[in-house]
Amino acid sequence: MSLSVRRYQAGDEAAVYDVCVRTGDDGQDATGKFADAGGVHVAVSPTNTRAHGFYLRVGFESLVVAGCGGAFFSGLKTAHNGPRTEGRPSP
């Protein structure tokens, strides 16, 4: 199997959201599990600065969570259940 990796592009936002939802239950599909959550939240190892930067570039905001070993937490608010297609919110 051949795999090609490219940089994130603005049109990838819905796919990133989809991956987050489909792996949001400890790696398992979380579709429907958090329907009323109003957003997507991720935790990234404090040594994985590239992943943290990626989430910030795609529209997530940094969250402060005490007592979690320095992990980076980020959240993305959603206007409705399902991927946002109108683009990232204005800063």
Backbone as JSON Lines, residues from 0, in Angstrom:
{"i":0,"aa":"M","n":[0.84,-1.17,0.0],"ca":[0.0,0.0,0.0],"c":[0.89,1.24,0.0]}
{"i":1,"aa":"S","n":[0.55,2.2,-0.83],"ca":[1.29,3.45,-0.93],"c":[0.49,4.55,-0.25]}
{"i":2,"aa":"L","n":[1.17,5.4,0.49],"ca":[0.53,6.49,1.21],"c":[1.23,7.79,0.87]}
{"i":3,"aa":"S","n":[0.47,8.79,0.52],"ca":[1.01,10.1,0.22],"c":[0.54,11.08,1.29]}
{"i":4,"aa":"V","n":[1.45,11.85,1.85],"ca":[1.13,12.82,2.89],"c":[1.43,14.21,2.35]}
{"i":5,"aa":"R","n":[0.51,15.14,2.57],"ca":[0.71,16.52,2.14],"c":[0.37,17.45,3.28]}
{"i":6,"aa":"R","n":[0.71,18.69,3.16],"ca":[0.4,19.68,4.19],"c":[-1.1,19.94,4.24]}
{"i":7,"aa":"Y","n":[-1.57,20.37,5.4],"ca":[-2.97,20.75,5.6],"c":[-3.33,21.89,4.65]}
{"i":8,"aa":"Q","n":[-4.53,21.82,4.09],"ca":[-5.05,22.88,3.24],"c":[-6.38,23.35,3.82]}
{"i":9,"aa":"A","n":[-6.75,24.59,3.54],"ca":[-7.96,25.18,4.11],"c":[-9.2,24.31,3.87]}
{"i":10,"aa":"G","n":[-9.29,23.63,2.76],"ca":[-10.45,22.8,2.46],"c":[-10.5,21.5,3.25]}
{"i":11,"aa":"D","n":[-9.5,21.23,4.09],"ca":[-9.44,19.99,4.87],"c":[-10.2,20.07,6.19]}
{"i":12,"aa":"E","n":[-10.74,21.22,6.54],"ca":[-11.33,21.41,7.86],"c":[-12.42,20.38,8.18]}
{"i":13,"aa":"A","n":[-13.32,20.13,7.26],"ca":[-14.39,19.17,7.51],"c":[-13.83,17.77,7.74]}
{"i":14,"aa":"A","n":[-12.77,17.41,7.01],"ca":[-12.16,16.09,7.18],"c":[-11.47,15.98,8.54]}
{"i":15,"aa":"V","n":[-10.82,17.06,9.0],"ca":[-10.19,17.05,10.32],"c":[-11.25,16.87,11.39]}
{"i":16,"aa":"Y","n":[-12.36,17.58,11.28],"ca":[-13.46,17.44,12.23],"c":[-13.96,15.99,12.23]}
{"i":17,"aa":"D","n":[-14.12,15.42,11.05],"ca":[-14.61,14.05,10.91],"c":[-13.67,13.06,11.61]}
{"i":18,"aa":"V","n":[-12.37,13.23,11.42],"ca":[-11.4,12.35,12.08],"c":[-11.5,12.48,13.6]}
{"i":19,"aa":"C","n":[-11.63,13.71,14.07],"ca":[-11.75,13.93,15.52],"c":[-12.98,13.22,16.09]}
{"i":20,"aa":"V","n":[-14.1,13.32,15.4],"ca":[-15.33,12.68,15.87],"c":[-15.21,11.16,15.79]}
{"i":21,"aa":"R","n":[-14.68,10.66,14.7],"ca":[-14.61,9.2,14.5],"c":[-13.58,8.51,15.39]}
{"i":22,"aa":"T","n":[-12.71,9.3,16.05],"ca":[-11.73,8.72,16.96],"c":[-11.86,9.31,18.36]}
{"i":23,"aa":"G","n":[-12.93,10.05,18.62],"ca":[-13.08,10.81,19.86],"c":[-13.44,10.04,21.1]}
{"i":24,"aa":"D","n":[-13.7,8.77,21.0],"ca":[-14.04,7.95,22.16],"c":[-12.88,7.0,22.43]}
{"i":25,"aa":"D","n":[-11.76,7.57,22.88],"ca":[-10.56,6.78,23.16],"c":[-10.14,5.95,21.96]}
{"i":26,"aa":"G","n":[-10.17,6.59,20.78],"ca":[-9.78,5.93,19.54],"c":[-10.92,5.26,18.8]}
{"i":27,"aa":"Q","n":[-12.07,5.19,19.42],"ca":[-13.25,4.58,18.8],"c":[-14.19,5.67,18.29]}
{"i":28,"aa":"D","n":[-15.13,5.28,17.46],"ca":[-16.09,6.21,16.87],"c":[-16.97,6.85,17.94]}
{"i":29,"aa":"A","n":[-16.97,8.17,17.99],"ca":[-17.78,8.91,18.96],"c":[-18.97,9.6,18.3]}
{"i":30,"aa":"T","n":[-19.29,9.22,17.05],"ca":[-20.41,9.83,16.35],"c":[-21.67,9.66,17.19]}
{"i":31,"aa":"G","n":[-22.33,10.76,17.49],"ca":[-23.56,10.72,18.28],"c":[-23.35,10.69,19.78]}
{"i":32,"aa":"K","n":[-22.17,10.33,20.24],"ca":[-21.93,10.22,21.68],"c":[-21.91,11.58,22.37]}
{"i":33,"aa":"F","n":[-21.37,12.57,21.68],"ca":[-21.25,13.9,22.26],"c":[-22.05,14.92,21.47]}
{"i":34,"aa":"A","n":[-23.23,14.56,21.03],"ca":[-24.04,15.4,20.16],"c":[-24.34,16.77,20.76]}
{"i":35,"aa":"D","n":[-24.43,16.87,22.08],"ca":[-24.77,18.14,22.72],"c":[-23.55,18.87,23.26]}
{"i":36,"aa":"A","n":[-22.35,18.4,22.94],"ca":[-21.13,18.99,23.51],"c":[-20.85,20.39,22.98]}
{"i":37,"aa":"G","n":[-21.27,20.7,21.76],"ca":[-21.04,22.03,21.21],"c":[-19.64,22.26,20.69]}
{"i":38,"aa":"G","n":[-18.84,21.2,20.58],"ca":[-17.49,21.37,20.07],"c":[-16.68,20.1,20.14]}
{"i":39,"aa":"V","n":[-15.43,20.23,19.73],"ca":[-14.48,19.13,19.72],"c":[-13.3,19.55,20.58]}
{"i":40,"aa":"H","n":[-12.81,18.64,21.41],"ca":[-11.67,18.93,22.27],"c":[-10.61,17.87,22.06]}
{"i":41,"aa":"V","n":[-9.34,18.28,22.03],"ca":[-8.24,17.35,21.88],"c":[-7.18,17.62,22.93]}
{"i":42,"aa":"A","n":[-6.44,16.58,23.3],"ca":[-5.29,16.7,24.2],"c":[-4.07,16.19,23.44]}
{"i":43,"aa":"V","n":[-2.98,16.93,23.53],"ca":[-1.76,16.6,22.81],"c":[-0.6,16.59,23.8]}
{"i":44,"aa":"S","n":[0.28,15.62,23.67],"ca":[1.47,15.53,24.52],"c":[2.24,16.85,24.49]}
{"i":45,"aa":"P","n":[2.8,17.26,25.64],"ca":[3.54,18.52,25.66],"c":[4.79,18.49,24.77]}
{"i":46,"aa":"T","n":[5.27,17.32,24.39],"ca":[6.44,17.23,23.52],"c":[6.06,17.27,22.04]}
{"i":47,"aa":"N","n":[4.76,17.18,21.72],"ca":[4.31,17.15,20.33],"c":[3.87,18.54,19.89]}
{"i":48,"aa":"T","n":[4.83,19.44,19.78],"ca":[4.52,20.83,19.44],"c":[4.0,20.97,18.0]}
{"i":49,"aa":"R","n":[4.39,20.07,17.11],"ca":[3.88,20.13,15.73],"c":[2.38,19.88,15.7]}
{"i":50,"aa":"A","n":[1.92,18.87,16.44],"ca":[0.48,18.59,16.48],"c":[-0.28,19.75,17.11]}
{"i":51,"aa":"H","n":[0.27,20.31,18.19],"ca":[-0.38,21.44,18.83],"c":[-0.51,22.6,17.85]}
{"i":52,"aa":"G","n":[0.57,22.89,17.11],"ca":[0.52,23.95,16.1],"c":[-0.49,23.66,15.01]}
{"i":53,"aa":"F","n":[-0.6,22.4,14.6],"ca":[-1.59,22.02,13.58],"c":[-2.99,22.35,14.05]}
{"i":54,"aa":"Y","n":[-3.34,21.94,15.27],"ca":[-4.69,22.21,15.76],"c":[-4.97,23.7,15.86]}
{"i":55,"aa":"L","n":[-3.99,24.49,16.24],"ca":[-4.18,25.94,16.28],"c":[-4.4,26.5,14.87]}
{"i":56,"aa":"R","n":[-3.65,25.99,13.89],"ca":[-3.8,26.47,12.51],"c":[-5.17,26.13,11.92]}
{"i":57,"aa":"V","n":[-5.78,25.02,12.33],"ca":[-7.07,24.65,11.75],"c":[-8.25,25.23,12.51]}
{"i":58,"aa":"G","n":[-7.98,26.09,13.49],"ca":[-9.07,26.81,14.14],"c":[-9.34,26.48,15.59]}
{"i":59,"aa":"F","n":[-8.63,25.5,16.15],"ca":[-8.8,25.2,17.57],"c":[-8.22,26.32,18.4]}
{"i":60,"aa":"E","n":[-8.72,26.49,19.62],"ca":[-8.2,27.49,20.55],"c":[-7.59,26.77,21.73]}
{"i":61,"aa":"S","n":[-6.51,27.34,22.29],"ca":[-5.86,26.74,23.46],"c":[-6.79,26.83,24.67]}
{"i":62,"aa":"L","n":[-6.81,25.75,25.44],"ca":[-7.59,25.7,26.67],"c":[-6.62,25.47,27.83]}
{"i":63,"aa":"V","n":[-6.89,26.07,28.97],"ca":[-6.06,25.88,30.15],"c":[-6.72,24.82,31.02]}
{"i":64,"aa":"V","n":[-6.0,23.71,31.27],"ca":[-6.49,22.63,32.11],"c":[-5.4,22.33,33.12]}
{"i":65,"aa":"A","n":[-5.7,22.54,34.4],"ca":[-4.7,22.33,35.45],"c":[-4.58,20.85,35.8]}
{"i":66,"aa":"G","n":[-3.37,20.46,36.21],"ca":[-3.15,19.11,36.73],"c":[-3.11,18.01,35.7]}
{"i":67,"aa":"C","n":[-2.7,18.31,34.48],"ca":[-2.7,17.3,33.42],"c":[-1.31,17.07,32.84]}
{"i":68,"aa":"G","n":[-0.29,17.27,33.63],"ca":[1.07,16.96,33.2],"c":[1.59,17.82,32.06]}
{"i":69,"aa":"G","n":[1.05,19.01,31.88],"ca":[1.55,19.9,30.85],"c":[1.02,19.63,29.45]}
{"i":70,"aa":"A","n":[0.05,18.73,29.31],"ca":[-0.51,18.44,27.99],"c":[-1.15,19.69,27.4]}
{"i":71,"aa":"F","n":[-1.09,19.81,26.08],"ca":[-1.77,20.9,25.39],"c":[-3.21,20.48,25.17]}
{"i":72,"aa":"F","n":[-4.16,21.29,25.58],"ca":[-5.57,21.04,25.31],"c":[-6.08,22.11,24.38]}
{"i":73,"aa":"S","n":[-6.86,21.72,23.4],"ca":[-7.43,22.66,22.45],"c":[-8.89,22.33,22.22]}
{"i":74,"aa":"G","n":[-9.67,23.34,21.89],"ca":[-11.09,23.13,21.63],"c":[-11.54,23.88,20.4]}
{"i":75,"aa":"L","n":[-12.53,23.33,19.73],"ca":[-13.13,23.95,18.55],"c":[-14.63,23.97,18.74]}
{"i":76,"aa":"K","n":[-15.22,25.16,18.85],"ca":[-16.66,25.27,18.98],"c":[-17.32,24.98,17.64]}
{"i":77,"aa":"T","n":[-18.46,24.33,17.69],"ca":[-19.22,24.06,16.47],"c":[-20.58,24.7,16.6]}
{"i":78,"aa":"A","n":[-21.06,25.24,15.5],"ca":[-22.36,25.91,15.49],"c":[-23.5,24.9,15.49]}
{"i":79,"aa":"H","n":[-23.22,23.7,15.04],"ca":[-24.23,22.65,14.95],"c":[-23.53,21.32,14.98]}
{"i":80,"aa":"N","n":[-24.28,20.25,15.03],"ca":[-23.69,18.92,15.02],"c":[-23.27,18.6,13.59]}
{"i":81,"aa":"G","n":[-22.01,18.32,13.39],"ca":[-21.49,18.02,12.07],"c":[-20.4,18.99,11.69]}
{"i":82,"aa":"P","n":[-19.69,18.71,10.62],"ca":[-18.57,19.56,10.22],"c":[-19.0,20.96,9.83]}
{"i":83,"aa":"R","n":[-18.16,21.92,10.17],"ca":[-18.39,23.29,9.74],"c":[-17.9,23.41,8.32]}
{"i":84,"aa":"T","n":[-18.68,24.01,7.46],"ca":[-18.25,24.16,6.06],"c":[-18.07,25.62,5.67]}
{"i":85,"aa":"E","n":[-18.36,26.54,6.59],"ca":[-18.27,27.95,6.24],"c":[-16.89,28.53,6.5]}
{"i":86,"aa":"G","n":[-15.94,27.75,6.98],"ca":[-14.58,28.24,7.23],"c":[-14.37,28.6,8.68]}
{"i":87,"aa":"R","n":[-13.15,28.91,8.99],"ca":[-12.8,29.21,10.38],"c":[-13.38,30.54,10.81]}
{"i":88,"aa":"P","n":[-13.65,30.68,12.12],"ca":[-14.17,31.95,12.61],"c":[-13.09,33.03,12.55]}
{"i":89,"aa":"S","n":[-13.52,34.28,12.49],"ca":[-12.58,35.4,12.48],"c":[-11.9,35.5,13.83]}
{"i":90,"aa":"P","n":[-10.62,35.89,13.86],"ca":[-9.9,36.0,15.14],"c":[-10.44,37.13,15.98]}
